Amino acid sequence: MTTPRVRTFIRGLILALLAVCVTAQSPGPAAADGSRTSRADPLPGSFTWSSTGPLISPRPDATHPIVSVKDPTVFRYEDRWHVYATTANTAGAWSLAHTSFTDWNNASAAPQTFLDANPNIGDRYAAAPQVFYFAPRRLWYMVFQTGPPVYSTTTDPSDPGSWSEPRYFFDAEPPILTANKGNGGWLDFWTVCDTTHCHLFFSDGNGHMYRSRTTVGEFPGGFRDTAIVLSEPNRFDLFEASNVYRIGDSGRYLMLVEALATKSDWRRYFRAWTADSLDGTWTPLAETEANAFIRSNNVTFAAGQPAWTVDFSHGDLIRDGVDQTQTIDPCRLRFVYQGMDPASSGDYSQLPWRLGLLTQTNSAC
């Protein structure tokens, strides 16, 4: 039997150890403004949205004659919004840029920094970034495509010059991709983790959605077990720009994939599925042209804003936090997306993509 003094000492020791454990698992002071407040899973079976006008447009300079800003990833860090995105220039070259601002009303005037100025990134082909904080290693990761998927790391995502030399996730293309991609190729990579595994989702432009996985302890190495998780005979029905999020505290997940409306106007829109786990079966939620997650037929524009786009393309739901779980608050869905003037045409690299913000208007909460 222990004495009261010993019991007091043990109680204090346990409390101290618990405090250390909580600190070790938290994002730390730099990411504290991404604290989580989300609830369970009240997602409806259909969605309606309101859109802003273009908030972020290309800001070319003498050495960066860019014509578009697209493929955004967005997060809140140190009381500012940060957006990393793809740019394309008049020569059709793809690269990355960063911008930050305190409020979305200030986004259009915010300076843009081009990541080719970072010697670790340089003028290589780079596109479709995803940025998140990997709490187990206390590092920020930027996943993007250079052909194959790569990642860079930093301790300060507000400094685009701080990203490290990119490293490859894979030594070679997974055989299942080689066998099924046809004339396509892997693209638009998305990382999301549960308590034991990290999963890398990607498309092939040929009607397939893939998932590879590794353990949390091995990340970013060890990706294996690549499998097809969704497929469509019409490649445009499961095209590109996938995102996977944890739905609040429900333990369930939401997958978004961009498609082209081949049955009607050939405009870009988003389909949605849910699953009970990251390696589970994906069940349709809102995935038809008539009942899409996001499409021109369920989006209105804020008062005084013209319908500046009928394409709703590659984007990112604003997350309820910044970490590797990619958690969203299902009661406050907002989606940063790329759109363009409906009259635009020509080579894809020259299309004038801009970024806007959608807010769900029929929340079930």
HELIX and SHEET records of a PDB file:
HELIX    1   1 PRO A    4  GLN A   25  1                                  22    
HELIX    2   2 PRO A   29  GLY A   34  5                                   6    
HELIX    3   3 TRP A  104  ALA A  109  5                                   6    
HELIX    4   4 LEU A  115  ALA A  117  5                                   3    
HELIX    5   5 ALA A  135  ARG A  137  5                                   3    
HELIX    6   6 PRO A  160  SER A  162  5                                   3    
HELIX    7   7 PRO A  175  ASN A  180  1                                   6    
HELIX    8   8 ARG A  235  ASP A  237  5                                   3    
HELIX    9   9 SER A  296  ASN A  298  5                                   3    
HELIX   10  10 TYR A  348  GLN A  350  5                                   3    
SHEET    1   A 5 VAL A 299  PHE A 301  0                                        
SHEET    2   A 5 TRP A  49  SER A  51  1                                        
SHEET    3   A 5 ARG A 354  GLN A 360 -1                                        
SHEET    4   A 5 ARG A 334  GLY A 339 -1                                        
SHEET    5   A 5 SER A 313  LEU A 317 -1                                        
SHEET    1   B 4 ILE A  66  TYR A  77  0                                        
SHEET    2   B 4 ARG A  80  ASN A  89 -1                                        
SHEET    3   B 4 TRP A  94  PHE A 101 -1                                        
SHEET    4   B 4 GLN A 112  PHE A 114 -1                                        
SHEET    1   C 4 ALA A 127  PHE A 134  0                                        
SHEET    2   C 4 LEU A 139  GLN A 145 -1                                        
SHEET    3   C 4 PRO A 149  THR A 154 -1                                        
SHEET    4   C 4 ARG A 167  TYR A 168 -1                                        
SHEET    1   D 4 LEU A 187  CYS A 193  0                                        
SHEET    2   D 4 HIS A 197  SER A 203 -1                                        
SHEET    3   D 4 HIS A 208  THR A 215 -1                                        
SHEET    4   D 4 ARG A 224  SER A 231 -1                                        
SHEET    1   E 5 THR A 283  ALA A 286  0                                        
SHEET    2   E 5 ARG A 268  ALA A 275 -1                                        
SHEET    3   E 5 ARG A 252  LEU A 260 -1                                        
SHEET    4   E 5 GLU A 240  ILE A 247 -1                                        
SHEET    5   E 5 THR A 327  ILE A 328  1                                        
END                                                                             
